[in-house]
Each structure stands twice: as C-alpha cells, then as structure tokens.
Amino acid sequence: MAERTSTGLLTMMLEPTPAVAMTLPAEVREKLAELELELSEGDITQKGYEKKRGKLLAPYIPQIQGVDPSLQIDNRIQASSQAVLPGSKHNKSRAANTRDERFRSDLHTEAVQAALAKYKERKMPMPSKRRSVLVQSSVEACTPPDTSSASEDEGSLRRQGRLATSTPYQGHGHPAVEHWFNRVIQGSSTSSSASSTSSHPGGRSVTTTNTTAHAALNANAAATALADLMAHTQLGVPVNSRVSSKIQQLLNTLKRPKRPPLREFFVDDFEELLDVQQPDPNQPKPEGQHMSPLEGEPLGVVNNWPPSLPAALQRWGTTQPKSPCLTALDNAGKPVYTLTYGKLWTRSQKLAYTLLNKLSTRNEPLLMPGDRVALVFPNNDPVMFMVAFYGCLLAELVPVPIEVPLTRKDAGSQQIGFLLGSCGVTLALTTDACQKGLPKAQTGEVATFKGWPRLLWFVTDGKHVVKPPKDWHPPIREASNDIAYIEYKTSKEGSTMGITVSHSAMLAHCHALTQACGYTEAETITNVLDFKREAGLWHGVLTSVMNRMHVISIPYSLMKVNPLSWIQKVHTYKARVAVVKSRDMHWSLLAQRDQRDISLSSLRMLIVADGANPWSISSCDAFLNVFQARGLRPEVICPCASSSEAMTVAIRRPPEMGVPPPGKAVLSMGGLSHSVIRVDTEEKLSVLTVQDVGQVMPGALVCVVRVEGTPYLCQTDEVGEICVSSGSTGVAYYGLPGMTKNIFETIPVTSSGIPISDRPFTRTSLLGFVGPDSLVFVVGKMDGLMVVSGRRHNADDVVATALAVEPMKFVYRGR
C-alpha cells in the first residue's frame, strides 16, 4: 500500500494544469476526450484507459512539467544521468537561477482562475459500474493545493520514471506544491535509502526521488499527506475526481469519529431506573371486608389412642403380629414381599439394638440418642425403608431420608451433602443391593460424594443386624417436642433445607389425618407417591401404622411400564383409599383402553395429593368422565393442599362425613394478576378454573396474609399466602434460625396492627383464599410467583394453559 500510495501522490504532481494542458496538440486533446468518454460509458477498463492515456502524454510530459524544451525524448536518459549526481553543475546552475517566467505571481493567478472556470463548466462523467461514486466525489482530499489535474496512471508514471523522474524538479514547482511534496518525502521513515538530499543556497532541502523511493513511501507518509490534503479541501480548492481506492480507504479512516470515552459506555439511565411505574387507576382493587381467621373442627378424643408412634408399632406388633402392614411389588406388578406388623416390630428392634450397641469407634458407641442418620433407599424398596425408619425411632435416632446419589458429582446430591453436613450426619443406612450400585473408590468402599461429609455406610439387611438380648427393650416414651425426623426440601434456587418435625407434631398430624379422612383399622390403601417424603410418607408410612392399615406400595418404575397398575391393585385388593397425583390419573387415561375388567367401586376416597395445582382439575374431570362407568363416584375424588413446612393444610372430606358439596371457581386472570378475586364465566379464554381443596385440617387455625411486607390480613376478595397455626406442622429449618423465624414464627396482624393470636403461624407458600362454605382455594405457589410490570403471574398457570389447549395436539416437545 505504501508503494501504491506514494506513486499515486507523485502522479498527481506531474499532471498538467488546465492552462498548460491547452498547449497539447488538438488531436491529442481529442483522443484524451474520447478515452474519457469510453471510460465513463464503461467501454474500456480503468487499467486500459490509464495505459492508453499514458502513451498519449508520454512525449509531452517534460514540456508540461517545466523541463527545458530543448530536452527531447532521445536525450532524456543522458539528462537523467546527469541529474542524479548530487554535485553536478547542471543542478547548481538551475537551482541558482530565478524562477521560470511562467510561475510569476500574475501568470499563476491567471492560470488558477482559468482552472476554476474550467472546473465549473466541466460536466462530471456519470459513474459506471467500474467507478464508485464515493471515489469520484472525494477529489479534494488527495490533490496538492493550487493545482488541477487529470489523473496520471501509476503504470505510465513508473514507465516515465525510468526516463524522466530523475529530472530536476526543485526549481520549477510552485512553492506550496514543493513544500507539500517535501513533507510527504521527509515524513517517510524508509525513504532515506531511496533518496539523496543536497543543500541549496536558500536553505531548502532538495530531494531527488527515483522509482525505489516510490516504493519506500509507507502508509504513515500517505496518512500525513492526506491530513494536509483534508485541510486544503476544506478551503474549497477544486481537484480531480479520480483517486486511488487505497487512498479513499485511508481518507475514510481519517474521517471516522473517534471512539467515545470509556466512561460513556457505563452511564446508567438513573432517571429510568428510579422511575416508579404508576399503578393503573382502572386496575381492580379488593373491596371486601378483612377476613377473620378460619378455625377447623377440634381434634376428637380417641379412646385408647397410642401416646406415640413407636407405642402404636409396639401395640400392633405384639397384639396383631400377622396383620399385613406393607406389600411391595416388583416391576412386573407382582407382590414380592408382604411385611407384617410382627415382622416390622422385631426387625426394627434388631436394627435399633445394633445401631446403639454394635457400632463403635475406639471402644465408644458411634451413635447416641438424638444423632442424625441418613436413610439412602431406592424408591422400589419400601419394606427396607420402613424397617430403617422405625428402627431409628425405636433407638431415639433422627432419620433423614434422602435420595440415592446417582454420580459422584451430581448437582442435586451436592445440596443433599450440604444438608447432611449441617445436620452432623456420620452414618448412612442402605440396602445391600443399593450399596453395590453406588460409585466406589479404588479401595472398594463407597466413594465420597462431592460436597458430602465423610460417612460410614451400614447395610440393614438381616445378616448384618444382631438379635437383642431378652432383657433389652427399646425405650417407648410419650410424644415430646424432640425431633422425630428431618424431611428435606429443595427451594426454587436449588438449595436444600431440612425441616424438623417433632414427635408431638408427627403424632398430631397422624391424628388429624385419621379424623379428616375417616381412617379405620385394617383398611387397605394404595400408595403411588414417594414413601420417603410428604404425602407418601404421611399416609403410607406414619398414619397407616397408627391405624394398622395395609399399604400397597406402587413403585414409580412400575408406573412407567404400566400406568394402570394402581387401578388394577385397587380392584384386586378392594382398596378403600388411594393416594395419587394428577399425573397418575392423566397417564391412566392414556392406557385405560387396554383394561376393561376393572372396578373402582370399592374406593371411598381418592386423595389427589397435588390438588392445589391449577391443572389438577382437568385431570380429575377427565378421569371421572372415563371411570365413572366403572364404579367411580364423583364425591370420592378428594383433592388436598399441603406443604413441607405446614404438612397437610386442607383436604376435601369423604362424602359420608356430611360435608358441603365440592366447589369450583371461575376466576378472571386479569383480576388474579392484581391479587383480586373476580368471578367470571367459562366462555372467556382469560379465566382460570380452580377446584377447592376442602376444609381446614382439624385443630388448625388458618388465615390469609399479604405476600409482601408486614403480614396484614387480606380482605375476603384478595389473594394472599395461606398461613397455618397448628400443633401438626413442622418446627424449624434445621440449623437456620433466621429463615425459621420468617417462616415458622409469623405473627399475622389486623389492619390496625394488632396480632390476631398469641400463637405463631407457619407460612405454607400456597397462594389462595377462603371461599364460600369455608372451602379453601389455592391458585398458585410462592416459588412460582412472577411479578411483571407490577402484575403477578404464576408458573403453574403456564402448565394449566398448556393442558387447557390439548397439549397432545398443540404443544410439542422442545418448543
């Protein structure tokens, strides 16, 4: 680029001015005009035009540039050889002479005026597909001051350089032109090897440039020249339109605005950030009265009620040892083992004795009463889990049921490991088959999982436990406020917390569920849920033992293979109660055509554990429409609402208990986005239809408070967070006193700031309201709450909307 740029600059210097160009013969000027016309019409290329033009002007360049007319083409080589000698007499004589007559001030002024007049009259050629308008219009930037020229092609310039570029130039150029050219030459860092300098009497530096100097002019010299040219361009000096594309690129670069200062990239629009969006004056607002706390029916007095859950196990294990407690199924749906109450009692005793007396370190027992123990059991082995859970209760240890870790670096298990570490867990109970499937270290032992504390793994199978002596009996005490077990919960941020449940709360919850569901001894219940936590644990492991019920546990792996398996077991075992989720009902609808000889007439209660979700109503209605012909009664479907912190909040009672009929609410989505209840019609698309989750649990006090800020009581037509005060809720987040105070020790107040009760309330994270007949309605959860432009939406509504538009047809995977 340096060679091309410098050569182009020299070409413009050697071009004739319009006044002098008139001395060319008429035929030469005509041919030049024809060439320009052909170039403008696109009949000839730029390169061809420059080649032909160079041939036409070659004989006349010395005359135009002020060389002595006596110097002809034949003797130019000789003149050039004399000119390159620094001390030649010819150079000195011409340098000492006065300036040429043609460059006196009056002649120069006349020539400039003629050039200006010629420039105004000349019509610019139309751009062709070989010439850019931008290049054509940037003529002022690349021409020396006080000259007007037609572009000289670079090839012809190089060719003439061999003959005439060595011709002395210093004494005949205009001072401004010479000064401009000297700036270009002197600004080049590489021109010293290609030029020779001689001093003149006037103190002016004279540079003799040859073809090598053309190549040595680099981009820096061209940029310096262009900067000077831009200054002259602003003065309005007329110049030619044809310039090199390389020079045009340089010019565009120089014209670009500088980058803004760095600080301008980090200027915040504080006014926009601080501008609080004003509420819409037309938005709906609650108009009802402030609600009063809703109280459930009192807990009834049960004759001969066990004082604790271990006491209930001891009673049934000794008085009804052959009564079935739990039946486990394999992946084919066949029963593999039925655990009786006698077996559960004796096996739990063995495990309790072994844990307290046979595990030691340095002659000291490894575990003491009150220590936490991890229960790591797969979802298809409820029998071993139940033995381990009650074995810990008998040994006065605190079981912490968790999921089986899949890999050493599983993200979910890392949070579980944090919970185990905060609980001080040092021992993990598992089965032999589960231990063999865990990742192993090089020593053959179970690997230490990322984020987990160092654990001792103990297998609870029969050969690893010891039969206790006849004089040893587990301590059976009344229910106290000591921790009975810890249930884990994963928040929406992914963190795992442990919710502590006391012995008294566990017993009270079993009592409340027994009364609300009308459980009786020896009833058969089908459990499809996870038996390690929440409703699956409360109904299938705890309350069932309190009432000596028989549980048919349906593993999740069986549901994947046969979604109808739970319905088949209800029919086979004549189950009175089934505990499912809406997904299980939905899956069974897809496979119900394959099974015809089934009856659900034995069911008196179909508990929908996730009945609080807005989409559960569509599954319940569809399931009823299909299976009503097979003995399912509409009043049997009993949705419930629960949370890990408050456990069961509300449940629809079975029909024989004389409760009001179930209710449905068609609510405006626009009103719900402003936390306001507005009844609408089902014909509209912007409505949400929800079903009630029944009445408040026995012995509980329920209220609805505002979501943000101080927990003020909501108005009757306002949506808020449901809070429960009861003896059957969780106690705390283990090791997190700050979060415990916010969730488990809330004090709701009236609009005047007066506490409604001296008892603390537990936040359930359920968003809802209390409707007619004291029925509880849930419209979402705190974890799924999204606030957009001051309006509240819930993630559950997205699922409900998808199901409402027949997702099998319209909603595709990955969309």
N, C-alpha and C positions, 0 to 999 in steps of 0.2 A: 504493500500500500504506500510505503514511503516513496518508492521509485515512481509509482504512477502519479502520486500527488504532486511531487516536485516537478515532474515533467510537465504536468498539466499547467502548473503555475508559470513555467518558462514559456510554454506555448502561448499563453495569453499575453505575455510581454512582447513576444515577437510579432504579434498580429499587427497589421497596419491600421492606423486611424482612418476614419471615413474620408477625411480631407485628402490624405496622401494616397488612399486607395484609388482615388479618381485618376491618378497618373497611369494606372494599368491600361493596357490596350483594350479597345472596345470589345474585340472578340473574346478576350479573357474574361471580362466582366459578364458578357452574355452567357459564356459557358458556366461561370460560377452561379449565375442566377438560375440556369436550367438545373444544375446539380441540386440547389436548394429546393427547387420546386419538386424534383423527383423524390428528394428525401422527405419532404412534408407530405407527399401523397403516398408514401410507402413503397415506391417502385424501386428503391435502392436501399441497401442497408447502411447503417451508420458507418460501419467499417469501410464499405465500398466508397461511400461519399468522402470520407476523410482521405482515402488513398488517391482518388481522382483529383480532389482539391489540392492535395499536396503536390502532385505532378504539375498542375497548372501554375501554382505560385512559386515553385522552386526557382525558376530563373530570375524572379523579381524580388525575392526576399532581401538580398543585400542592399538594393536601392531603397526599398521601403524603410529599412531599419537605420538608414543614415550612413551606410558604408560609402566610401568613395566610389562614384560611378565608373571610374576608370578600372576598378577591380572587376574583372569578368569571371565567368564560371570557370574558365580554363586555368586561371592563375589563383583561384581561391585556396587551393591546397598550400601553395607557397606562402600566401599571406597568412594562412593559419599557422604554419610552422614558425613564421617569424613572430606571430603574436604570442605564442606560448612561452617565449623566452622572457623572463622577468626583466632583464636589463637591456632589452632591445631599444635601439634608438627610435624606432617607429612608435613604440608605446610612449616613450618620454615626450617625443615631439607632439603627438596628438593630445596627450594629457596637458601639455603646457599651452596649447593653442586655446583661443577663445572658443565659446560655444558656437555651434552651427547657426547660420543665419535663420534657418527655418524654425529654430526654437527660441527666437526672441519673444518677448512677452506679448507684443502686438500680434505677431503671427500665431502664437499659441492661443491667444484669446479668440482669434477669428476661427481657428480650427475647432476649438471646443464648441463655439456657437454653432458652427456648421454641423458638428456631430449631434448636438442636441436637437437641431431642426430635423436632421435626417432620422433621428431616433423616434421623434414624434410622428413623422409622416409614414414611417415604415410599418407595414401591417405584419403582425406576428403570424407565422405559419400555424395552421391548425395542427394540434397534436395527432400523431399517428400511433399505431399500435406498437411502434418501436421507440417512441419518445414519450416520456412521462410529463404530465402537466406540472407536477411538483418540481421536476428537474428544470423544466422550461421557465418556470416562474421565479426561480431562485437565482436570477442572473446577477443581482447586485452583490452577492456575497463573495464572489470569487474573482473579481476583476480589479486590477490596480486602479488607483484614483486617477482621474483626468484622462482616461483612455476609453475608447470604444472600439471594439474589435469583433471580428468574426472568428470563431473558434478555430484554432490550428490543431490538426490531428496529431496525436502523440507519435504515431509511426513516422510521419513525414518529418517531425521535429528531430527524432533520433537520426533519421537519414541525413538531414541537413547538419546535424551536429558533427558528423564525420567531416563535413566540408567547411562549415561556417560558424559553428558555435564557439570556436576559439577566437573568432574575430573580436577585436577590442570593442567594448561596449561602453566603457566607463565615461567617455567624454561626450556622448551624444544623447543619452536618455534624459528625460525630464527629471529634475531633482526629486520630486515626490515619488516617481516610479523607481528611481535608483535607490532612494532611501528605503522604500518598501521592500525592494528585492534584496538589499543588503541585510535587512532584518531577518528575512527568511533564511538566507545563507548562513549568517552568523548565529542564528538560533539553533542550528543543527549541531548535535553532538558528534556526528560522524562525518562531517564534511571536511575536516582538516586534512585528511589523507587524499581528498579528491579535488582540492583547490589550492591555488597559490595566491598569496597576497603580497602586494607591493605598495609602498608608501608614495604618496603624491604630495606635491607642494602644498596643496590646500588642506592637508591633514586628513584627507578622505581615504578610507580603506578600499582598495580596488581588488575585486575577486575575479579571477579567470576561471570559468567553470567549463568542464568538459563533460562528456557523457557519463563518466564514472560519478561525477558529483550529482547528477540527476538521480542516480540510484541510491545515493547516500542520504538524500533528504528523507528524514523519517517522519512519522506521524506527529511528533511533537512540533517540528518546524511547520508542518502544514496547519496544525491547530493554532499556532501563534499567528500565522499569516491570516487564517480565517477570522480570528478575533479582530485583527486590524481591518479586514475587509468588512466585517459587520458594522464597525464604526463608520466607515465611509458609506456603507449602504444606507445608513440612517440619514445621511446628508442628501440623499436623492440623486446620487450620481448615476447616470444611465450606463448600463453594461449589457453584455450579450446574454442570451438566454440559455445557450448550450454549455453545460458544465459536466464534469465527470460525476458519475453516480457515487463514486467513493467520496468525493468532496461534498456531495449533497448529504451523504450519511453523516460526515463529520459535522456539517453545519447543523443538521437536525439534533445531533447530540449536544452541541453547544447551546442550542436554543431551549433544551429541556429545562423545566423548572427544577430547582434543587429540591432534595427531599426535605419535608418539614422536620423541624426539630423533634428529637425523640420524645420530649415531654408532651407534644401534641397527640401522640398516639395513646396517651394514658389520661386524657381529660375525660372525666366522667360527667355525664349529664345529671348533675346533682338535682337540678330542678325537676327532672322527670322522675328520678328515684324518690325524691321526697314528696312528690305529688300524690296525695292520697286520693284514690278514686272515690268520688262521692256516690253514696248509695242511690239507687234508682228510687225516686219518690213514689213510683207506681208499684214497687215490689210489695208482695203480700206480707203482712205482719200478723203475729199472733194476736188474737182478740179474746181468747177465753180467760177464765179465772185461773189463778195459781192453784196448781194441783195439791192435793193432800196425800201424804204417804199412804200406800196401799198395803194392807196387812193380810197375810194369808191365814188360813184356818189354824187354830192351835194344834200342836202335836198331841195326839191322843195318848192315853195311858194304856200300855200293853201289859197284860198280866204275864209274869214270868219272863220278862224281856231280859236277855243276857246283858250283864253290865259292861261288856266289851266284846270286840270281835274275836279275840282268842278264846274268850269264855264260850262264845257260840260254837266255835270249832270243837272245843273240848266236849261240849254237850252232845253235839251230833256225832262226833267221832266215837263216843262211848255208848250212847243210847241207840243210835241208828247207824252202826258201822257198815252195813251192807247197802245203805241207801246211795243211789248214784249221785255223784257230785258233778262230774265233768266228763264229757265224751269227746275225744279228739278224732278227727277224720284225716285220712291221707288225701293225696292229690287226685285220687280217683273217686272220692266221696264215700269211701268205706270206713266204718269205725275201726280204729286201730287200738284204742285203749279207752276203758272207762274207769275213771278214778272214783272210788267210793269215799264216803266221809271217814270210814275207818282207816283206809289207806292214807288219806290226806293227813289224818291226825298222827298216825305212827311215823310216817315218813318225815313230816315236819318236825316231830320230836327228835328223830335221829339227826337231822341236819342242824337243829338248834344246839344239841349237845355237842356235836362235832365242832361247830364254829366256836363255841365258847371254851372247849376243853382240849381239843386235839390240834389246834393251830397255835403255834407258839414260836417266838423268836428269842433266843438266849434265855431259855427256861422261863420266859414271861409270856402270858397269853397275848396273842396277836390282836384280839378284839375284846373290847369292853362294852357293856351295855350303853347304848346311845351312839356308838360309832356308826358311820355310814358305810353301806356296802352296795356296790354296783351289781345290778342284775342284767346280764347280757344274754338274752334268749331270743331265738328266731320267732317269727310270727306264726310258724306252723307247729309249735311245741307248747301249747298252753298248760299241759299237765306239769312239766318240769318247772315252768314259771310259777304256777300256783303253789307247788311244794316249797320252792325257794322263798316266795313272798311270805307265806305263813310261817316258814321256819325262822325267818328274820324277826317276825313279830313275836314268836314264842321266845326267842333269845334276846328280846328287847333291843335288837339292832334296827337301824333305819334303812330300809331298802330304797334304792334309787334306780328304778327301771330306766334303761336306755336302749337305743337301737344297736344292732350288731354293726360294728365298723366294717366298711367294705374294703377300703385300702388304707395303707399307712398314712397317706396324705389327703384323705377325704376332707373336703372343706367343712361339711356338716359335723363330722366327728371331731374336728378341732374345737368347735364350740362346745361339744359334749365334754371334751377333755378339760376345757376351762371350768365347766361346771363341776366335774369330778375333783379337780384340783382345789377349787374353792370350798368344796364340801369335805375335804380331807379324806377322800376315799383311798384306801390302800389295798382292798380286796375286791375281786370281781368274781361272781358266781356265774357259771355257764354249764352247758352240757358237753359230753364227750364229743358228740358229732359237731357241735358248733366250734369247739376249740380246735378240732382238726382242720376246720375250714378257715381259721384265722391266719393272717400272714405271719410267717415265722422268721426269726433271726437265724444267723448261722449256727448258733448253739442249739437250735431246735426248739427253743422256748418261743412263746408268743412275743412278737415284735412290739417294741414300744411305739405307739402311735404318736404322730406329730401333735404336740400340744397336750398330750395326756400325762398325768403323773405316773410314776413307776408303780405298777400293780402286781399283786400276786394273784394268779388265776387258780381257781378251785373248781373242780368238776363235782357236781352234786349227784351224779349217778350212784346207784345203790352200793357198788363195791368200794366207793370212796368215803362213805359215811359209816359211823360206828353206832351200834345199838347202845342206848344209855343203860346204866345200871337200874335195877328195880327201885332203888331208893331215890333216884333222881327224878324230879318233876319240874317242868318249866313253871316259872312264876306267872300266875294268872291274876292280873290286877284289874281293878276298875279303870274305865277310861279316864285319862288325865289330859292335861294340856301339853304333855311331852310330845315330841314329833313322832308320828307314826310312820310316815313315808314322805318322800320328796318326788314330785312329778315335774318333769321338765317341760318347758315351753320355749318355743322359738319365736322371737319378735320379728316384725317386718324388716328390721335392719339386719337380721341374720344372727343376732346374739341369742344365746341360750341362757335361760334363768331357771332356777329351781324353786318351785312353790312348795312350801312346807304345809303339811296337813297334820293336825294333832289327832291323838286318839279320840278325844271327845268330839271333834268335828267329824271324823270318819264315822263314828257311831251315830251321831245326829243325822248325818246325811243318809245313812242306811235307813234310819227310822223314817225320815221324811219321804224317801223314795218308796218305802214299803207302804206308807199311808197313801201317797198320791197315786201310786199305780195299783194299789189293792193287792199286793203280793200275798200269797198264801203258801203254806208248806207243801213241798213235793211238786210244785208246778214245774213245767218244762219250758225253758226259754231258749230260743235260738239266737246266738250272738254272731253277727257278721263283722263287728268292729274290732279294732286293735285292743286286745285284752290288757295291754300294758299301761294304758292311759285313758283319761277322760271317760266318756260314757261306757266304753267297752270294759274298763276296769271297774267302774262304779256298779254297773248292773251284773256283769258276768263273773266277777271275782269277789266282790265285797258283799253287796246286798244279797246275792244268791246264797252265800254261806249263812248269812243271818237268818234266812228263811228256809234253809235246807232244800234249795231248788236244784233242779237238774239242768245243766247248761250244755247245749250242743254248740260247740265252737266251730265255726266255718272258717278255715284258713283262707287268706287272701289269694294264695296260689290256686286254690280250688275255684274261687270265683272267676279267675281269669280263664280257666278251662271251661267251666260250666256255670254261667251266670244264674241258672235256675236252681243251683244246688240248695240254696237256703229255703226256697219254696218247697222243694222236694222233701227236705228234712222236716219242715213244718207239717207236711202231710204225713210223713212216715211216723214221727214221734208224737203227733197230735199236740204240737206245741201250743201253749196258751198265749205266749208273748214272743215277739220277735223284735230285735233291736238292729236297725239297719240305717243306712244313709240314702239320700235321694238318688245317688249314683247307682246303688244296688237295685233300686226299683227301676231305674231307667234301663240298665243292662238287661234285666229280666224281661222287659218288654220286647227287646230285640230278638230274644231266643224263645219266647213263650209258645211259638207255633210248633216247636219240636216236642212239646209236652202237653198232653191233653188230660190224662187221668190223674189230676191233682185237685185237691180241695183245700181251701183256706177257711173253711167254716169253723175250725177249732180255735182260730185266733180271736181273742178278746181285746188285744192291744197290739197295734203295730207302731212301735216307737220310732219316729223319724228323728234321728239324733241331730241332723243339721236342718231341722225345720225352720230355723231362724233365717236361713239364706233365702233371698227373694226368689231364686229359681226353683226352690223345692216344691212350690205349689203346682208347677206344671207337671213335675214327675208324679206327685200324689194324685192329681186329677187323671192323668193318663193311665196310671196303674189301676185306679179304681174303675175306670171305664172298661178295661180289659178283664180284670179279675173279679168284678162284681158278679159275673155269671158263674164264677167258680167258688162261690160261698163267701166272698169278702164283703163285709158290711161297711157302709160309708163311715159310721161312727167309730169304727175300730181304729182308723188312722189317727195317731196322736203325735203331732209334731211337738218338739220341745226346744228350749233355748238354754244354752249353758256356756260357761267359760272356764278356763283352767283356774282362774283366781276365785270365782264365786261358785264353782261347780254348777249344779243344776239350778237355774234361775226360775223357770216356769215350765209347766208341762200340761198338755191337754189331758183331762181326766178320762178314764174309760166310761162308756155310756151308763153302766149300772150304778154309777155313783151320783146320778141325778144332777148333773152339771148342765149349764146352758148350752144350746147348740153351737157348733163351731161358727166362726165368723170370717168374712172376707172383707177386705178394704180395698177400694179402687181409688188410688191417690194420684193427685196431679204431680208430675215430675217437676214442673216449674215451682210449685209450692215447696216440695221437698228440698229443692236446691237452696231455698231460703229458710230451711228448717221449720216450715209451716205446713200443717196438715190441712189439705183441701180435698174434699171428696169430689170425684169426677165420674165420668161414665166410661164404660169399657170400649165404646165405639171409637174413642180417640186413641191415637198412637202414642201420645205423650203422657201415658199413665202407667202406674206401677200397681199391679195387683198383688197383695200380700195376704197371707193367712195368719190367723192368730196362733200363738204358741201356748195357749191355755192360761191357767190361773197361776198365781204366785205359789211357790212351794209352802207347805205347812210350816208354821213357826217363823216365817220370814217377813221382813218389813222392806218394801220396795218403794223407791222414788225415782224420778227422772230429773236430772240436773243439766244445766247448760254445759256445753262442751268446753268452752274456753273461759279462763279467768276463775273468779270465785264461783263455787258450786251452788248457784242460786237455783231454787226450784223452778222448773219450767211451767209454762201455762198449759192448760188442758189440750190446746191445739198446737203444741210446739214439740218438735222432735229434739231429744237430748240423750244423754248417756244414762243407761239404767244402772242404779246402784242398789245393793242389797245389804241389809243388816240381818245377820243370822248366825246361829251357832254352828252351821254346817258349811261354812266357807273356808277357803284357805286362810292361813295365818300370816304368811310373810314370804318375801323373796329371800332365800337363804343367803346370808352374808351381804345383803344390800339394804341397809336401814333407810337410806334416803328414798329410794324407789318404793320401799314398803310403806313409808308414811304417806306418799302421794296416792297410792292405790288402795291400800288396806285400811287406812285411817282417815278417810274423807268425812268431813262434817258438813252435810248439806244445810243451807240456811234459807230462810224466807226472804222475801223482797226487802224486808226491813233489817236483814242481817241477823236474825235470831235463829240459833240452831234448832232444828226440828226434833232432835232427840239427843240424849246424852250418850247413846251408843254409836260407835264408829260404823261407817258404811264401807263396803268394798265396791270399787268400780269394776264393772263387768266387761267394759269395752264394747258393749252392744248398744247400738243406736236405735231408739224406738219410742213408743208412747203407750199409754194405757187407754184402751178404747171402751166402748160400752160393755156392760156386764162384767166389768173388771178384767177383761181379757187383755193380755199383753201382746203387742205387735212389735216386731223387730224389722227394721228397714235397712240395716247395714251394720258395719263394724268400724271401730275407730282405726284399725290397721288399714282398712281400705278407703279411708276418707281422703278425698282430693278436693282442695279449695282452689277454684279457678275464677279469677276476677271477682272475688267476694262471694261466689256461689259454691255450694257444697255438692259434690257428687261422690258416688261410692263405686269402688271397683266391682262389687257384687252386681251392680246394675248392668255392667257390661255383659256379664255372663247371662243375666236374666234376659237382656235384649237379644243376645245371640240365640238363646233357646226359644224365644218367642217367635223367631222368624224361621223355624225349622232348620236347625244347623246342618242336618244331614244333606240338605239341598243347597243351601246358600253359603254356609261358612265352611271354608276349605282349610286343610292343614297348611300351616306355614304362612297363612295370609295375615 
